[in-house]
Amino acid sequence: MEPGVIHMEHTTSAQQKPLVIVIEDDVAVRNSLRFSLEIEGYAVHLYPDGGKLLEQRSLPHIDCLVVDYNLPHMTGLEVIGQLRDRGVQVPAILITSNPNRNLLDRAAVAGAWVVEKPLLGDALIESIRDIVAGRARRSDS
């Protein structure tokens, strides 16, 4: 393995639930997201900050990454950027409060969707559904 490169493990089980990774420093929000996503039928892995995810040498196949913008030590966009630099092109959703035009533009350049906090209604779940469905359609064609 190359130093600094994160390798994705591929699985072939058609029965496997789509995996969503959540990086959120607020434990209450993290646990709430896990609860909501598991009810929707997703497998969920939680991380309190981006460094914990980036420390891993290999990752399971990830269907969607949900990352808070305001994290300790680095922003959510920096986490996404480091993953991209290491060849991990997983679809990502940045969750943040009051995003300004600059942040929205930077997220677009990183290929990340933005969902605004507070996470009211189904905006996050619908975005994840769209991402997972889109990936499924692309892999079927």
NORQUIPE-V662118 format. One record per pair of residues at least 4 apart in sequence whose ideal C-beta (glycine too) atoms are under 6 Angstrom apart, sorted by the first residue. I is the first residue (numbers start at 0). J is the second residue. If there is no record, write none. Layout:
i = (I:I)
j = (J:J)
//
This chain:
i = (4:5:5:5:6:7:7:8:8:9:10:10:16:16:16:17:17:17:18:18:18:18:19:19:19:19:20:20:20:21:21:21:22:22:22:23:23:23:24:24:24:24:29:32:33:33:36:36:37:39:46:46:48:48:49:49:49:49:50:53:61:62:63:63:63:64:64:65:66:66:66:67:67:68:68:68:68:70:73:75:76:76:79:79:79:80:82:90:91:92:92:92:93:93:93:94:94:96:98:98:98:103:106:106:112:114:114:114:118:121:128)
j = (85:58:85:87:57:58:60:57:59:60:15:60:40:41:42:41:62:131:42:59:61:62:36:41:43:63:44:61:64:32:45:65:46:49:66:28:29:67:47:48:70:71:45:36:43:45:41:43:43:124:51:52:70:71:53:70:73:78:72:81:89:131:90:127:130:89:91:92:75:78:93:75:94:74:75:93:95:75:77:93:105:109:91:109:111:109:87:130:111:112:114:126:106:111:113:114:116:116:102:103:113:113:111:113:126:122:123:126:123:125:132)
//
